[in-house]
Amino acid sequence: MEDHQTNIELEALLDYIKQSRGFDFTGYKRPSLVRRIHKAMQTVGVEGYSNYLDYLEVHPEEFEQLFNTLLINVTCFFRDRPAWDCIRSEIVPQILAQKDPTDPIRIWTAGCASGQEAYTIAILLAEVLGIKPFRDRVKIYATDVDEDALNQARQASYSDSELTELTPEQIEHFFEQSDALYVFRKDLRQSVIFGRHDLIHDAPISRIDLLICRNTLMYLNAETQAKILTRFHFSLRESGFLFLGKAEMLLSHTSTFAPVQLKHRIFSKVPRATFAHRPVATSQMAQDEAFSFLPSYTRLRESVFETAPLARLVIDSSGFLALVNERARSLFGISLRDIDRPIQDLEISYRPVELRSCIEQVYIDRRSVTLCNVEWQTTRELIYLDVQITPLIDPSDNILGVSVSFTDVTRYKRLQEELEHSNQELETAYEELQSTNEELETTNEELQSSNEELETTNEELQSTNEELETMNEELQSTNEELQTVNKELQRRSEELNQSHAFLESILKSLKGGVVVVDQDLRVQIWNHKAEDLWGMRPEEAIGQNFLNLDIGLPVEALCQPIRDCLLGLSEGTIALMLTSVNRRGRSIQCHVTCTPLLRSEGTTQGVILLMEEWKNEGVGS
């Protein structure tokens, strides 16, 4: 019940963020999202999602810190360089080979963070194409939901430590130094367009040649990933490429993207093809050539159709033979040369059964027609066929053609004839057939169950891998924050050491003994002049109650003046002249002043005692 209430409060918080600021995190994976929100809550000292929602309502400036925590912007130039080398050597040449020398090249880097990835592909293309062709042809669209990261990317300025992955030649050629920062060249910067874009809700950019989206999908759940990948498929040209992060595999999206370099997570777009739109040239090619010409998923369909145990042929809406599988070719003597010929010119149109009238009936009724026990004489025997003519209708309810299937029912026909002579044999054959059918169904269910278990295990492993990559980037982000804090602490420590040295210099420069006591009368400072005057070292005095010190100064006489200073009863400095004995055992007159030690807000935190040996003129020492 408690977990259910916590989930309700979390969803309410996410909905509030979406409604008030337009950031939709509902599609993000819950484990990493919960970790980042808890980190933000710990920073401000709030417990519970509902309390944090109240805190956001009262402190709207907290949204900026929350988004910086949730949107992990970990990136660098040429991140995972082997993958970028593959883009340079294999993918870019393929993109250029499909274009004329003046055709535009469109790149989209989604989730660009602070811009390093967008400028990386700009550097790579400028090196391959040359500066002028790059300016004339290339447009790079860099998008993110984090406005702060986009503002940083638009400035295109980076520190020396952020350019460690670039060669000195690349830094010299593509950056201009400004003070301690390096700024990307302005003439090339004009080809990079930054803008806010929500992958979940906003319309995708179209006609893209290379879409780069690295280590962004791994933060999202499977449903949101599928939605975004559908939009990516729409964005890419038919010959476009998708470049993902090393933790993103697309194992369940093989119908839309095919791996080009799986090791480097580079995929190509799979065209939305159907049998009705397969290449015309395949009917004129040799069978092996046509088979290798088709994309892999189409080859799979062709293999299923080609090796089907039923003889089958497809006739298009114009009456031409479009497809025929191996079983139909061997059974009816049809050759590949007959493809794309009018069906009325082929013997199959009237033998073993009149197909033309049946096809016309199918077009009229828009439903299947079945002819049973059609006789056909092969070279070896007489067989019986069930012929089914089925209309092929597209989603727009247009008839694309018909499919004609010939099912060999000879065995069942002969069994029927034999079973007419014996009721017992009929019953036995029926039971055997029923048993075989049940075994097939059982086997099919077991195989389906095993397949589902394997898919589930694979998705769990993929999710775990993405989660580990997410945690790695979180740790890297935390490490960078700790390095920043460490530098700040080191700077403050140096300032403190300088202040301490300055204070020591002041204390040494004073002619009198200086003693500082806190509100409990414990000694905090005991300078070297005080040591020289009373013979007690600082390490012996510091931390001791001043009134308990065994020195030649009558400290009991200072008890009341010190307390007056601590209680604020004196308006300024209290001065006394005390007869004392110095460290040499000689009696002296010691001039002591008590001054309150004030805090910045004006309250008293201690007393400063200044002690000097008083020497009257004309009196020998």
Secondary structure, 3 states (H helix, E strand, C coil): CHHHHHHHHHHHHHHHHHHHHCCCCCCECHHHHHHHHHHHHHHHCCCCHHHHHHHHHHCCCHHHHHHHHHCCCCCCCCCCHHHHHHHHHHHHHHHHHCCCCCCCEEEEEECCCCCHHHHHHHHHHHHHHCHHHHHHHEEEEEEECCHHHHHHHHHCEEEHHHHCCCCHHHHHHHEEEECCEEEECHHHHCCEEEEECCCCCCCCCCCEEEEEECCCHHHECHHHHHHHHHHHHHHEEEEEEEEECCCCCCCCCCCCEEEEEHHHCEEEECCCCCHHHCCHHHHCCCHHHHHHHCCHHHHHHHHHHHCCCCEEEEEECCCEEEEECHHHHHHHCCCHHHCCCEHHHCHHHCCCCCHHHHHHHHHHHCCCEEEEEEEEECCCCEEEEEEEEEEEECCCCCEEEEEEEEEECHHHHHHHHHHCCCHHHHHHHHHHHHHHHHHHHHHHHHHHHHHHHHHHHHHHHHHHHHHHHHHHHHHHHHHHHHHHHHHHHHHHHHHHHHHHHHHHHHHHHCCCEEEEEECCCEEEEECHHHHHHHCCCHHHHCCCEHHHCCCCCCHHHHHHHHHHHHHCCCCCCEEEEEEEECCCCCEEEEEEEEEEEECCCCCEEEEEEEEEEECCCCCCC
